Amino acid sequence: MFNRFHTPATLAAFTMAALPLAVQAQSASATATASNTLNPVVVTAALAPRTANESLSSVTVIDEAALRRQDPVSITDLLRGQPGVDVSSNGSFGKNSSVFIRGTGSAQNVLMIDGIRLRSATSGGAAWQYLEPRMFERAEIVRGPRGSLYGADAMGGVIQLFTPQGEDEGPQPRISAGGGSFNTQRLSAGVSGKEGGTRYSFSGSHFNTDGQPVRRNGDDKGYDNTSALARVSHTFANGAEAGVLALRARGHNEYDGGENDFVQQVAGVYGELPMTDSWRSRLTLSESRDESDNVADFGDTSFNTKIRTARWENTVTMGAHEVVAGAEYSEDRVDSTTAYDETSRSNAAIFTQALLDFSPFTLQGSLRFDDNESYGDEVTGSVGIGYDVDGHHTLRANYGTAFNAPTYNQLYFPGFGNPDLASETSESIEVGVRGQYARWFWDAALYQTDIDNLIAGQGLQFNVPETRIRGAELSAGVDVNEWTLAAALTYTDPENRLTGKRLQNRASQSLRLDVDRELGDWSLGGSWVAQNHRYRDAANEDRLSGYGLVNLRAGWQFAPLWSARVTLENVLDQDYVTTRSFDGADYINAGRAGFLSVHFGQ
């Protein structure tokens, strides 16, 4: 299937075929732990907790153990090559990055942090490069349209990051310090725990690096990031719950042609009441900020966007069935040195969802109505059906619609904004099957998404009448005899139906393989990510070669609560490029790099 990586593809196929043989050596004592890892509970897919095989969705969960083992420098390093996920960046260490889900761009999918959406109202996408991985303990990747649950932009999927909840009794401190290549220093500390009905988590981190050039023969481009998290919640005797969250990252970044000071922030407060034994009502008030003050060759600019949201959800349980209904009001505000014709817009929505269990059949349906003062009304919906074949295999089929509104940049930015742009709308179908066992799982999916009025253009923005994205995903995981394996194989065919060309900046084939082994006080592991070529331009004439990355890691618990970790990134020193500048110069990524860190705490 791979044009250039026949060996990784063969290895992936062999690994997945060998999974049943590997699990023959399973031990019953670890079955419960493996079940939690391989069939985790997911909340993003259906606004309600469901195990992965019950969710009727294509989902990937990266748990705390995987996050700590890999200890990535960037969230995008963690996401790269996951099923259906592609990443491009203008270099390493804080440089502008885009995350594609099933062939859709950053502005066509949603990033949430503990239920709060984070994005730029001007560019539409999230600033993934500014999120410090050590501030999170879990990631859920839901692939497929979720417009009927989350509104605009949830066309390709939703990625939700979760901060530590504080589930263990008493204070649990953690400290980490380390550094490595490119004069990099990394420090973090925190405490979390539970006292009676109160859960809490407080942490802070600092990352600083001299960086490396983003153009060949260029100067090093540095980056620093200081992040802080505070989260407190309390459950009362009557079952009511209230909580607050604040997460803030700020720092300085040097990039090609300039530098900037940035802020990424989410804050929220919520209250949840048990209205009856079967009805719970939850109100969340939140605000997210994306701010950037730039000093660049083309002039000084400032882009500060703020999104305030009030969301009310009601969940009613009726035996094995569940109904969710609610309303949402949000307002986007822009404060910028760029003269946008509009600087604010509001959106009001109502939504409902039914989760019906008629074992062995499961039905899910949702509907949402959005009324936006800038682009009018939109109705989105989805329906899914699942069939439990024999307790281990679940068939699923889904249909969903979604839409993506033009961003402020696409509409109004001087020089390329087009105020006549129409909203993007999509229809998606998917069929899949999941095999779930005590010590391993596998999941396969086929899908097609048809998009009308896709917004494109490197200069003046315009609508592409018809776009079709077809794809296939195969993933698997094993947890047996101290071995943890995860494999993902993705094929995506994003096509402009008018020209027959592949959409720009998307790889069509990717492989990811993660292997880890516990050896008493030691642990060893590695990741292999391979992708084929992509095109920088819509005409498919400016081709960027594919690449293969090997990352290695080792850990040593040398005393109770004390451990050391070594990570080697891009061990083969691959010179790889995922995008180019407007003048045709490659944006190069970091070569071989090593990092050492020491950790205290669980």
Backbone torsions as a table, in degrees:
resi	resn	phi	psi	omega
1	MET	NA	-35.0	-178.8
2	PHE	-78.2	140.3	175.6
3	ASN	-73.0	-34.5	-174.8
4	ARG	-122.8	-11.8	-170.8
5	PHE	-122.5	61.9	-179.5
6	HIS	-64.7	-36.5	-178.8
7	THR	-65.4	-49.1	176.2
8	PRO	-59.1	-39.8	-179.3
9	ALA	-63.9	-41.8	178.5
10	THR	-64.9	-42.1	178.4
11	LEU	-60.8	-43.5	179.6
12	ALA	-62.3	-44.1	179.8
13	ALA	-63.1	-40.8	178.2
14	PHE	-64.4	-42.7	-179.6
15	THR	-60.4	-46.3	-178.8
16	MET	-67.0	-37.4	178.6
17	ALA	-67.8	-27.8	-177.6
18	ALA	-85.3	-5.7	-176.8
19	LEU	-57.7	-44.8	-179.6
20	PRO	-60.4	-33.7	179.0
21	LEU	-69.6	-36.5	-178.1
22	ALA	-64.6	-35.3	-173.2
23	VAL	-80.3	-4.4	178.9
24	GLN	-65.3	-22.2	-178.9
25	ALA	-93.1	16.2	-174.1
26	GLN	-64.6	152.1	177.1
27	SER	-110.2	134.2	-175.7
28	ALA	-65.8	-28.0	-175.7
29	SER	-65.2	-22.9	-177.1
30	ALA	-105.9	9.2	-174.8
31	THR	-62.7	-42.6	-177.4
32	ALA	-62.6	-43.3	178.9
33	THR	-62.9	-42.9	179.5
34	ALA	-64.1	-37.6	179.8
35	SER	-61.9	-40.9	178.6
36	ASN	-65.1	-33.4	-179.0
37	THR	-78.4	-42.8	-172.2
38	LEU	-90.6	-20.3	176.2
39	ASN	-132.0	63.8	-172.3
40	PRO	-73.3	161.9	174.6
41	VAL	-79.4	133.1	-178.2
42	VAL	-120.4	134.8	179.1
43	VAL	-112.0	-20.1	-174.5
44	THR	-71.3	-34.3	-171.4
45	ALA	-66.7	-34.0	-172.0
46	ALA	-138.2	18.3	-179.2
47	LEU	59.5	16.6	-178.6
48	ALA	-152.4	147.8	-178.8
49	PRO	-67.5	123.6	175.9
50	ARG	-141.6	141.9	173.3
51	THR	-66.0	161.7	-175.1
52	ALA	-57.6	-40.1	-178.2
53	ASN	-77.7	-13.8	176.1
54	GLU	-92.7	-11.4	-170.1
55	SER	-76.3	-16.2	-177.0
56	LEU	58.7	26.4	-179.1
57	SER	-132.5	161.5	171.4
58	SER	-85.1	109.0	-173.8
59	VAL	-130.3	149.9	171.7
60	THR	-132.9	131.9	178.6
61	VAL	-117.5	127.1	174.5
62	ILE	-106.2	108.2	-171.8
63	ASP	-87.2	179.1	-175.7
64	GLU	-62.2	-38.8	-179.1
65	ALA	-61.4	-42.8	178.9
66	ALA	-66.4	-40.3	177.9
67	LEU	-60.4	-43.8	-177.3
68	ARG	-71.8	-38.1	178.9
69	ARG	-62.5	-47.4	-175.4
70	GLN	-79.0	-31.0	177.8
71	ASP	43.4	57.6	-173.8
72	PRO	-70.0	151.7	175.5
73	VAL	-73.7	-31.9	-177.7
74	SER	-134.1	150.3	174.7
75	ILE	-59.6	-35.5	-179.2
76	THR	-65.1	-29.4	174.9
77	ASP	-63.5	-34.4	179.2
78	LEU	-72.7	-35.8	-175.2
79	LEU	-84.0	-25.9	-173.7
80	ARG	-56.4	122.1	176.6
81	GLY	82.6	-1.1	173.6
82	GLN	-63.1	158.9	-175.6
83	PRO	-51.5	123.6	176.9
84	GLY	75.2	3.9	-173.5
85	VAL	-113.8	134.5	177.0
86	ASP	-129.8	149.9	-177.4
87	VAL	-133.5	136.3	169.4
88	SER	-129.1	150.8	-176.7
89	SER	-152.0	154.2	178.4
90	ASN	-89.8	43.7	-176.6
91	GLY	111.7	-177.2	-176.6
92	SER	-103.2	163.5	173.2
93	PHE	64.2	77.8	172.7
94	GLY	81.9	3.5	-178.7
95	LYS	-81.7	152.4	-173.5
96	ASN	-50.5	129.2	-176.3
97	SER	-130.9	148.4	176.7
98	SER	-124.8	141.0	178.1
99	VAL	-117.1	123.1	179.5
100	PHE	-104.9	135.1	174.8
101	ILE	-120.6	120.4	-178.9
102	ARG	49.9	44.1	175.4
103	GLY	81.2	-2.9	177.6
104	THR	-94.9	147.7	-174.1
105	GLY	-79.8	177.7	-176.8
106	SER	-58.7	-34.9	-179.8
107	ALA	-78.5	-4.0	-179.0
108	GLN	-109.1	11.1	173.1
109	ASN	-139.0	167.8	-168.6
110	VAL	-115.9	135.5	168.8
111	LEU	-108.4	129.7	176.2
112	MET	-127.3	146.0	174.1
113	ILE	-122.0	110.9	-177.4
114	ASP	50.5	42.7	176.3
115	GLY	86.0	-1.1	-179.4
116	ILE	-107.7	125.4	-178.0
117	ARG	-76.1	136.2	177.7
118	LEU	-124.6	122.6	177.9
119	ARG	-163.8	170.8	172.8
120	SER	-95.9	128.7	178.0
121	ALA	-71.4	-21.1	-179.2
122	THR	-84.3	-47.8	-179.6
123	SER	-90.1	-22.3	-179.9
124	GLY	90.9	-28.7	-178.6
125	GLY	-96.0	172.0	177.9
126	ALA	-91.7	149.4	175.8
127	ALA	-86.2	74.9	-176.5
128	TRP	-56.0	-33.9	-172.2
129	GLN	-67.0	-14.8	-176.9
130	TYR	-100.1	7.1	-178.8
131	LEU	-95.5	123.5	-178.4
132	GLU	-83.6	117.7	-175.3
133	PRO	-58.7	-31.1	-176.0
134	ARG	-71.5	-6.1	176.8
135	MET	-85.6	-3.6	-174.8
136	PHE	-124.3	155.9	178.6
137	GLU	-120.8	0.1	-174.8
138	ARG	-167.1	147.5	175.2
139	ALA	-136.4	136.4	174.2
140	GLU	-117.4	127.9	177.8
141	ILE	-113.1	114.6	178.5
142	VAL	-111.0	120.0	-176.6
143	ARG	-102.6	138.2	-176.8
144	GLY	112.8	161.2	-174.2
145	PRO	-64.3	138.1	176.0
146	ARG	-133.2	29.6	-180.0
147	GLY	-62.1	-31.9	-178.7
148	SER	-72.8	-11.3	177.0
149	LEU	-109.0	-37.3	-171.9
150	TYR	-118.2	-1.3	175.2
151	GLY	82.1	-150.2	-174.4
152	ALA	-57.9	148.3	172.8
153	ASP	86.6	-18.8	-175.7
154	ALA	-82.9	58.0	-175.5
155	MET	-90.1	-45.7	179.8
156	GLY	-91.0	-29.8	-179.4
157	GLY	160.3	-174.8	-178.5
158	VAL	-133.6	133.8	171.2
159	ILE	-115.8	124.9	179.1
160	GLN	-119.8	130.1	176.5
161	LEU	-104.3	138.8	-176.8
162	PHE	-118.0	132.9	175.9
163	THR	-86.1	162.2	179.7
164	PRO	-58.3	137.4	-175.9
165	GLN	-90.6	-30.0	-174.1
166	GLY	83.3	67.2	-174.4
167	GLU	-99.7	-14.4	-176.8
168	ASP	-92.0	144.1	-179.7
169	GLU	-65.6	140.2	177.0
170	GLY	74.7	166.3	-179.4
171	PRO	-69.7	133.8	178.7
172	GLN	-119.3	96.4	-178.6
173	PRO	-79.5	153.0	173.9
174	ARG	-146.0	139.4	-179.9
175	ILE	-138.1	141.8	178.2
176	SER	-144.6	139.2	177.3
177	ALA	-145.1	142.7	179.7
178	GLY	-177.5	-175.9	179.7
179	GLY	-175.5	-173.3	-179.1
180	GLY	172.3	-142.6	-173.7
181	SER	-55.6	155.0	179.0
182	PHE	62.9	28.5	-179.0
183	ASN	53.0	51.8	-177.5
184	THR	-94.1	133.2	172.3
185	GLN	-122.3	143.3	-177.5
186	ARG	-143.8	120.9	-179.0
187	LEU	-130.0	142.8	174.4
188	SER	-154.4	151.4	179.0
189	ALA	-153.9	151.7	179.4
190	GLY	-170.5	169.4	174.9
191	VAL	-145.6	138.7	177.9
192	SER	-144.4	162.9	179.7
193	GLY	168.2	-170.5	-177.7
194	LYS	-142.4	133.4	175.9
195	GLU	-130.2	107.4	-175.9
196	GLY	62.0	-124.5	179.9
197	GLY	-92.2	6.2	-177.3
198	THR	-103.3	128.8	174.3
199	ARG	-114.1	144.6	-176.6
200	TYR	-147.6	154.6	175.8
201	SER	-154.1	123.7	177.3
202	PHE	-130.5	133.8	179.7
203	SER	-156.8	161.2	176.7
204	GLY	-147.9	155.7	179.7
205	SER	-149.7	155.4	174.7
206	HIS	-139.5	131.5	178.9
207	PHE	-127.2	133.6	-179.7
208	ASN	-145.7	135.2	178.9
209	THR	-149.6	148.5	172.2
210	ASP	-73.8	-17.8	178.0
211	GLY	71.6	-165.6	179.7
212	GLN	-144.1	167.9	179.9
213	PRO	-63.3	147.5	174.0
214	VAL	-102.4	-12.4	170.3
215	ARG	-118.4	151.1	178.9
216	ARG	-61.9	133.9	-179.7
217	ASN	64.2	20.8	178.5
218	GLY	-92.4	-177.3	178.1
219	ASP	-86.9	157.7	174.9
220	ASP	-62.0	142.8	178.7
221	LYS	-118.0	107.3	-173.8
222	GLY	-79.7	171.5	-177.5
223	TYR	-160.6	136.3	170.3
224	ASP	-138.9	149.3	-175.3
225	ASN	-146.3	125.6	174.0
226	THR	-118.2	122.9	-175.6
227	SER	-123.6	150.1	177.7
228	ALA	-142.8	144.6	-179.0
229	LEU	-133.4	136.6	170.8
230	ALA	-136.2	126.8	179.3
231	ARG	-142.9	128.0	179.8
232	VAL	-139.5	135.7	174.7
233	SER	-142.7	155.9	-179.9
234	HIS	-139.9	133.9	175.4
235	THR	-105.4	123.7	-176.7
236	PHE	-87.1	168.9	-176.3
237	ALA	-61.5	-30.3	-178.9
238	ASN	-85.9	5.9	179.0
239	GLY	93.7	-7.5	177.0
240	ALA	-69.2	154.4	-178.0
241	GLU	-141.8	144.3	177.1
242	ALA	-141.6	149.9	-178.9
243	GLY	-162.1	163.4	177.3
244	VAL	-134.3	151.5	178.7
245	LEU	-142.1	138.7	172.1
246	ALA	-144.0	124.1	177.6
247	LEU	-131.2	127.1	-176.8
248	ARG	-138.5	132.7	173.6
249	ALA	-125.0	133.5	177.1
250	ARG	-142.8	151.5	-178.9
251	GLY	178.8	-163.4	-175.9
252	HIS	-133.6	139.6	-176.1
253	ASN	-137.5	133.2	173.6
254	GLU	-103.5	130.3	-177.2
255	TYR	-134.5	179.2	-178.8
256	ASP	-64.4	110.1	177.9
257	GLY	94.9	4.9	179.7
258	GLY	170.7	-163.1	178.1
259	GLU	-154.0	161.7	-178.9
260	ASN	-150.3	156.9	166.6
261	ASP	-103.7	134.1	-174.0
262	PHE	-129.2	157.3	171.9
263	VAL	-138.5	132.0	170.4
264	GLN	-124.1	127.2	-173.3
265	GLN	-148.2	138.4	168.1
266	VAL	-130.3	142.9	177.7
267	ALA	-147.3	143.2	-179.2
268	GLY	-161.4	159.8	174.8
269	VAL	-136.7	140.8	-178.8
270	TYR	-140.4	156.1	173.1
271	GLY	-138.8	137.8	-179.1
272	GLU	-130.6	130.2	-176.8
273	LEU	-122.6	137.9	170.1
274	PRO	-84.1	99.4	-177.7
275	MET	-67.6	-40.7	173.2
276	THR	-142.1	-175.8	178.0
277	ASP	-63.3	-23.9	-175.4
278	SER	-118.1	3.7	-176.1
279	TRP	-130.1	121.9	175.4
280	ARG	-119.5	139.4	-178.2
281	SER	-123.0	134.9	-175.1
282	ARG	-133.5	132.5	176.4
283	LEU	-120.3	128.0	179.5
284	THR	-124.4	129.0	173.3
285	LEU	-114.0	127.4	-173.6
286	SER	-144.6	162.4	175.8
287	GLU	-145.0	137.5	173.3
288	SER	-126.8	148.1	-178.5
289	ARG	-131.8	139.7	172.6
290	ASP	-130.0	111.5	-174.0
291	GLU	-128.6	139.3	179.8
292	SER	-149.0	122.8	174.7
293	ASP	-111.6	116.3	-168.4
294	ASN	-112.3	139.6	168.9
295	VAL	-118.1	109.6	-171.2
296	ALA	-134.6	167.3	-179.6
297	ASP	-59.8	-31.2	-177.0
298	PHE	-91.2	5.0	178.0
299	GLY	123.7	163.4	179.5
300	ASP	-82.9	136.3	-179.6
301	THR	-139.9	159.9	177.4
302	SER	-139.2	131.7	177.3
303	PHE	-130.8	106.1	-179.7
304	ASN	-121.4	116.4	-179.3
305	THR	-121.2	147.6	-177.3
306	LYS	-136.7	134.0	178.1
307	ILE	-125.3	118.6	177.5
308	ARG	-110.8	136.3	-173.0
309	THR	-138.2	139.1	168.9
310	ALA	-119.6	124.3	-177.3
311	ARG	-130.3	130.4	-179.5
312	TRP	-120.4	120.7	-179.6
313	GLU	-121.1	139.1	175.8
314	ASN	-126.7	128.1	-178.8
315	THR	-118.7	123.0	179.8
316	VAL	-117.8	125.0	179.3
317	THR	-103.7	131.1	179.0
318	MET	-130.1	85.1	-175.5
319	GLY	66.7	-122.5	179.2
320	ALA	-83.4	-4.5	-176.9
321	HIS	-102.1	158.6	-179.4
322	GLU	-147.1	137.8	178.1
323	VAL	-124.8	133.8	176.9
324	VAL	-118.3	132.6	177.3
325	ALA	-143.0	146.3	-178.9
326	GLY	-172.3	-172.9	-179.4
327	ALA	-143.3	155.9	-177.7
328	GLU	-145.6	138.5	174.8
329	TYR	-131.1	130.4	179.8
330	SER	-137.6	156.2	178.7
331	GLU	-138.8	128.0	174.5
332	ASP	-98.4	137.0	175.8
333	ARG	-133.0	140.4	-178.8
334	VAL	-123.5	130.0	173.7
335	ASP	-125.6	108.2	-171.1
336	SER	-144.8	155.2	171.8
337	THR	-73.5	-17.5	175.4
338	THR	-78.7	135.4	-175.4
339	ALA	-85.6	88.0	174.7
340	TYR	-79.6	144.0	178.3
341	ASP	-66.5	-29.3	176.7
342	GLU	-127.2	145.0	-179.6
343	THR	-125.4	5.1	176.5
344	SER	-158.6	153.0	171.7
345	ARG	-158.5	147.5	-178.1
346	SER	-117.4	157.7	-179.5
347	ASN	-140.1	130.2	175.5
348	ALA	-117.1	139.5	-176.0
349	ALA	-146.5	151.9	167.6
350	ILE	-127.3	149.3	-176.2
351	PHE	-150.7	157.1	176.1
352	THR	-150.5	153.4	-179.9
353	GLN	-147.3	141.0	175.4
354	ALA	-120.4	129.3	175.5
355	LEU	-115.6	107.2	-171.7
356	LEU	-115.6	129.4	-177.0
357	ASP	-115.3	104.4	175.3
358	PHE	-114.8	60.1	-171.5
359	SER	-40.4	130.3	10.6
360	PRO	-87.1	2.9	177.4
361	PHE	-92.5	144.1	174.0
362	THR	-129.2	135.2	179.9
363	LEU	-122.1	139.7	174.9
364	GLN	-134.5	133.5	177.6
365	GLY	-143.4	143.2	-179.1
366	SER	-145.8	155.5	-178.2
367	LEU	-149.2	140.7	-179.3
368	ARG	-143.9	141.4	176.1
369	PHE	-119.8	124.7	178.5
370	ASP	-115.1	136.9	175.8
371	ASP	-125.4	107.5	-176.5
372	ASN	-111.3	135.9	-175.5
373	GLU	-70.1	-14.8	-179.7
374	SER	-96.5	-41.7	-173.3
375	TYR	-121.6	9.0	172.1
376	GLY	88.4	-152.3	-173.4
377	ASP	-97.0	146.1	172.7
378	GLU	-141.4	137.4	175.0
379	VAL	-117.4	126.7	178.2
380	THR	-126.4	153.4	-178.9
381	GLY	-155.2	166.9	176.3
382	SER	-153.9	155.0	175.4
383	VAL	-144.9	137.2	179.5
384	GLY	-137.5	149.0	177.8
385	ILE	-134.3	136.0	177.5
386	GLY	-126.3	150.8	179.3
387	TYR	-134.7	119.4	178.1
388	ASP	-83.4	105.1	-171.9
389	VAL	-68.4	-51.5	-173.7
390	ASP	-151.3	20.9	-178.1
391	GLY	91.1	-17.0	177.8
392	HIS	-118.5	-21.9	-175.4
393	HIS	-124.5	129.9	-179.3
394	THR	-123.7	125.7	173.9
395	LEU	-93.3	146.4	178.7
396	ARG	-144.1	151.6	174.6
397	ALA	-144.2	137.6	-175.5
398	ASN	-137.7	146.5	170.6
399	TYR	-133.4	135.2	-179.4
400	GLY	-153.5	152.1	175.3
401	THR	-116.7	157.6	179.5
402	ALA	-156.8	169.9	175.8
403	PHE	-147.3	159.5	179.4
404	ASN	-137.5	118.3	-178.1
405	ALA	-81.3	146.8	175.7
406	PRO	-59.0	142.2	178.3
407	THR	-80.9	170.9	176.2
408	TYR	-60.6	-40.2	178.5
409	ASN	-63.3	-45.0	-178.3
410	GLN	-65.3	-31.1	-178.4
411	LEU	-86.6	-42.7	-163.8
412	TYR	-125.9	-6.6	-173.6
413	PHE	-64.2	130.7	-177.7
414	PRO	-58.4	130.5	175.2
415	GLY	101.8	-34.9	178.3
416	PHE	-137.4	-6.3	176.9
417	GLY	-66.4	147.5	-179.0
418	ASN	-133.6	103.0	-176.5
419	PRO	-68.6	-8.7	179.9
420	ASP	-93.2	6.2	-180.0
421	LEU	-61.9	141.3	173.7
422	ALA	-94.4	157.5	175.6
423	SER	-68.3	146.9	173.2
424	GLU	-78.3	139.5	174.8
425	THR	-131.3	149.9	-176.0
426	SER	-142.2	154.8	169.8
427	GLU	-128.4	134.6	-177.9
428	SER	-131.7	142.1	171.0
429	ILE	-126.5	149.1	-178.9
430	GLU	-149.9	140.7	169.0
431	VAL	-127.2	141.8	-177.6
432	GLY	-153.8	167.4	176.7
433	VAL	-145.5	139.9	179.4
434	ARG	-127.0	133.7	172.7
435	GLY	-106.8	121.3	-174.1
436	GLN	-122.8	121.9	-177.2
437	TYR	-130.8	177.8	-174.4
438	ALA	-63.4	-38.9	-172.4
439	ARG	-119.8	1.7	-179.9
440	TRP	-161.1	166.9	176.2
441	PHE	-149.2	162.3	168.4
442	TRP	-144.2	153.9	-177.6
443	ASP	-146.6	134.4	178.6
444	ALA	-132.1	142.0	-178.8
445	ALA	-146.3	143.9	170.3
446	LEU	-121.5	139.9	-177.4
447	TYR	-148.4	161.7	170.7
448	GLN	-144.0	133.3	176.6
449	THR	-123.0	125.5	175.7
450	ASP	-107.4	123.0	-177.0
451	ILE	-115.2	127.8	172.4
452	ASP	-99.4	136.6	174.8
453	ASN	66.2	36.3	174.1
454	LEU	-55.2	132.3	-178.8
455	ILE	-87.7	126.6	-176.1
456	ALA	-143.4	177.7	176.6
457	GLY	119.4	129.7	175.2
458	GLN	-87.4	-17.2	172.3
459	GLY	-113.8	-116.4	177.1
460	LEU	-59.6	130.8	-178.4
461	GLN	-78.0	143.7	179.9
462	PHE	-149.2	165.4	178.2
463	ASN	-96.0	131.0	172.1
464	VAL	-88.6	121.0	-172.2
465	PRO	-55.4	-48.9	-175.5
466	GLU	-138.5	131.0	174.9
467	THR	-130.8	138.1	177.6
468	ARG	-125.6	131.0	177.1
469	ILE	-120.5	118.9	174.8
470	ARG	-114.8	149.4	-179.6
471	GLY	-163.2	167.7	176.7
472	ALA	-140.8	141.6	-179.9
473	GLU	-134.3	137.1	175.9
474	LEU	-134.3	124.3	179.2
475	SER	-137.1	157.4	-179.1
476	ALA	-156.9	158.1	178.4
477	GLY	-150.3	148.9	-179.3
478	VAL	-137.1	140.4	173.0
479	ASP	-137.2	98.9	-172.4
480	VAL	-152.7	133.9	174.3
481	ASN	48.5	49.9	178.0
482	GLU	70.1	4.2	174.4
483	TRP	-98.4	137.1	172.3
484	THR	-127.2	120.0	-178.8
485	LEU	-126.9	142.6	173.3
486	ALA	-141.1	134.3	-179.3
487	ALA	-134.6	143.8	179.4
488	ALA	-143.3	133.2	177.6
489	LEU	-128.0	126.6	-173.3
490	THR	-129.6	134.8	171.1
491	TYR	-125.4	128.3	-179.5
492	THR	-132.4	134.8	178.6
493	ASP	-125.1	83.9	-179.9
494	PRO	-90.0	110.6	-170.1
495	GLU	-121.2	131.5	167.8
496	ASN	-75.8	110.5	-172.8
497	ARG	-68.8	-20.2	-180.0
498	LEU	-74.4	-37.1	-177.0
499	THR	-108.9	-18.2	-175.4
500	GLY	78.7	7.8	-177.5
501	LYS	-94.0	155.3	176.0
502	ARG	-72.6	141.5	175.6
503	LEU	-60.6	143.3	-173.7
504	GLN	-70.7	154.6	174.6
505	ASN	70.3	10.5	-179.9
506	ARG	-111.6	127.5	166.8
507	ALA	-76.2	150.6	-179.4
508	SER	-101.3	-16.5	-178.2
509	GLN	-137.7	136.8	178.1
510	SER	-150.8	154.3	178.7
511	LEU	-135.4	138.4	170.2
512	ARG	-135.5	133.2	178.2
513	LEU	-134.1	120.7	176.9
514	ASP	-114.8	127.3	180.0
515	VAL	-131.5	128.1	177.9
516	ASP	-136.4	147.6	-177.7
517	ARG	-138.3	128.6	175.0
518	GLU	-90.7	131.3	-179.3
519	LEU	-130.7	70.7	-176.9
520	GLY	67.2	-119.2	179.0
521	ASP	-79.7	-5.2	-178.1
522	TRP	-109.5	156.9	171.8
523	SER	-143.1	143.7	179.3
524	LEU	-131.0	147.0	179.0
525	GLY	-166.6	173.5	178.4
526	GLY	-165.3	161.2	177.4
527	SER	-131.5	142.7	177.2
528	TRP	-126.4	119.1	178.4
529	VAL	-121.4	125.8	179.0
530	ALA	-132.4	138.1	177.5
531	GLN	-138.5	149.0	177.7
532	ASN	-85.6	-170.4	-173.3
533	HIS	-70.0	164.8	173.9
534	ARG	-141.2	168.0	-178.9
535	TYR	-116.5	135.9	179.2
536	ARG	-80.1	-24.1	-174.1
537	ASP	-118.3	160.2	-178.5
538	ALA	-67.6	-25.7	-178.9
539	ALA	-81.7	-5.0	179.7
540	ASN	61.3	38.2	176.8
541	GLU	-106.4	-24.4	-179.8
542	ASP	-99.6	95.9	-170.8
543	ARG	-99.0	135.8	174.2
544	LEU	-108.7	126.3	-174.5
545	SER	-65.8	153.9	173.8
546	GLY	-72.3	176.7	-176.6
547	TYR	-156.9	165.0	172.9
548	GLY	-134.9	129.7	-178.3
549	LEU	-115.8	136.6	173.9
550	VAL	-119.8	123.6	175.9
551	ASN	-118.7	136.2	-179.6
552	LEU	-121.1	154.9	-178.7
553	ARG	-151.0	153.6	176.5
554	ALA	-149.0	145.3	178.5
555	GLY	-132.7	151.6	-179.8
556	TRP	-142.1	118.2	174.6
557	GLN	-92.0	98.2	-171.1
558	PHE	-91.4	-7.4	177.1
559	ALA	-162.2	161.8	176.9
560	PRO	-54.5	126.3	179.0
561	LEU	71.4	-1.3	-179.6
562	TRP	-112.8	136.8	178.2
563	SER	-149.3	160.0	175.3
564	ALA	-126.2	149.0	-177.2
565	ARG	-139.5	136.5	176.2
566	VAL	-121.0	132.1	174.8
567	THR	-126.3	137.2	176.2
568	LEU	-118.6	114.8	-177.2
569	GLU	-98.8	142.8	178.2
570	ASN	49.5	57.5	-173.9
571	VAL	-56.9	-36.1	-178.4
572	LEU	-82.8	3.9	176.8
573	ASP	55.9	47.3	179.7
574	GLN	-68.3	135.1	172.8
575	ASP	-93.4	98.9	-173.5
576	TYR	-126.4	148.5	-174.7
577	VAL	-133.7	133.2	177.7
578	THR	-114.8	-6.5	174.6
579	THR	-162.3	165.5	179.1
580	ARG	-127.0	161.1	176.6
581	SER	-77.8	171.4	-179.1
582	PHE	-64.2	-25.0	178.7
583	ASP	-90.2	7.7	174.6
584	GLY	91.9	0.2	179.2
585	ALA	-78.5	141.2	178.5
586	ASP	-69.5	139.1	166.9
587	TYR	-94.8	104.5	-173.9
588	ILE	-87.6	149.7	178.3
589	ASN	-101.9	167.8	-175.3
590	ALA	-63.0	142.2	174.4
591	GLY	-82.8	-152.4	-178.1
592	ARG	-58.9	134.7	-178.6
593	ALA	-147.6	146.1	178.3
594	GLY	-127.5	145.2	-179.0
595	PHE	-138.7	140.7	178.0
596	LEU	-125.5	136.7	178.7
597	SER	-144.0	153.3	177.0
598	VAL	-120.1	136.7	-172.9
599	HIS	-128.7	142.7	171.6
600	PHE	-123.2	134.8	178.3
601	GLY	117.4	171.3	-178.6
602	GLN	-77.0	NA	NA
